[in-house]
Amino acid sequence: MEQASTNDPATGSIASVASSAPTSQPTRYLARQPILNVSGTVVAYELLFRSEAASAFSGPGDIASWTMVDNTLIYGLGKLTAGLPAFINCTADTLSGDILCMLPAPLTVIEVLETVEPSQAVIRACAALRQKGYKIALDDFEYSSSLDPLARIADYIKIDFLRTPASERRRLMSLLREFKGTYLAEKVETREGFEEALKEGFKLFQGYYFCKPSLLKKSAVPSNRLVHLRLLSLLHEIPLDISKISKLVEREPSLAYRLLRYANSAGRGMRQEVTSIKKALFAVGDDLFRRMATLAVAVELNYHSSPEVLRMALVRARFCETASSICHLNPTEQYLLGLFSLLDAMLQLPMEEALAPLSLADSVRAALLGANNSERCPLDWLESHERGNFARCDKLARSHGFAPEILEQSLRAATLWADKLIEEN
């Protein structure tokens, strides 16, 4: 296995601290799963923690509690969630102790696990936390009259959409007359499931339905999208082909505007106004233009989809690019593979139709269409990680000779990179 590069993790590259991490230390996995509102906007994340020594969700209460809080203190809760609230699973021991007060109340939603018995101590603890500004969520809710006191306190009730039949969901909601908070449907994996949950009165949704195309029919990529896709393919050539790119940018008004505005900004110190696309490209430089164009084009491609699709695509692109050295893969091809892995959701087209206009390596195209080849190794690991399937992450790491702590460090850096990129634009 090759050594990871030693670039600054803030830029999204694999950090030297990760590559030198002792392999005897337990691997800490940290995943975040988006929680969306009815319009598809992410309003919070659920954080999933796990290490080989302890889980934030199970095991001895003290160990689990410290593992959970330690992770948030190490990484910074606000950075982990791009400043949005975090739903954090809590055991009974966690609720009864003082450890949760180390977390910022405005950003923390205490998620009471379904295994927690609603004892008087637990009810008092939840009420006290709520008085301090924390919000309370009841996870995987199944009705019992003993849960009524917690339901009165709770801000959110989460119902497993896959495991709970529609008739049972309706029964639960009719019984919870004193609940004044918000219902959250979790494990919503299809558009049909989302529509069903919406009709039933759910206001928040968790699951990967937003990554699925809502329109699966034979179609062609719109002409303006062809420009975007071809431009993305050219952005990772070194050096950039200025002649080809300038012709494409001239056909994309929003990007041409961004480019000329930046080239003529006061901070650039240009002696005379830049009025041509080609001159602006030279003035801005390859690296800055790549960043500017990648985000602008990805935003355009994702216009009709949830903003979280764009964020996930950028994280995947950066992660696959920086993990390529571990897997002996081409970083440019890996960037495109990660970025295009959600192209069907962006364009609302079958993946095969979305990829048709693109010139990609056969192995990359096959990977995007679902082939289990070597090109998919980083993406396969990341998709498992996104769903909190850490056991499969371990299995993939072992079978391909990955160092999981290096991949985890690279993913955190890629997430910060994508969040910062979107925030700045």
URKAVEN-V415773 format. One line per field, one symbol per residue. psi: psi as a letter, one per 40 degrees, with the letter a starting at -180 (. if undefined). burial: + if it has 24 or more other ideal C-beta (glycine too) atoms within 12 Angstrom, else -. Layout:
psi: ???
burial: ???
//
This chain:
psi: hiiiifihddeeihiddddehheeiihhhhihhihiadeehheiihhhiiiddiieeiahdddddddddddddddhddddefeiihhhhhiddddeaeddeeihddehhhhhieehhgiddddddddddddeeiihihifhhhideeddddddidihhhhdddhiddddddddddfdeheahhhhifheidddddddddeeidihhifdeehhehgihiihidddddddddddddeihiigdddddddddegdddddddddddeidedfhdihheiddddddddiddddddddddddddddedeihddddddddddddddddedddefihdddddddddeefddddefiiddddedeihiidddddddeeigiddeddddddddddefgddddddddddefihdddddddddddddddddddde.
burial: ---++---+--++++--++------++++++++++++--+-++++++++++--++++---+-++++++++++--+-+-++++-++++++++++++++-++--++--++++++++-+-+---++-++--++---++++++++++---+-+++-+++++++++--+----+--++--+--+-++++++++--+-++-+++-+-+++++++++++++------+---++++++++++++---+-+--++-++--+-+++-+++-++----------+--++-++-++---+++++++++++++++--+++++++++++++++++++++++-+++++++++++++++++++++++-++++++-++--++-+++----+++++++++++++++-+--++-++--+-+++++++++++++++++++++---
//
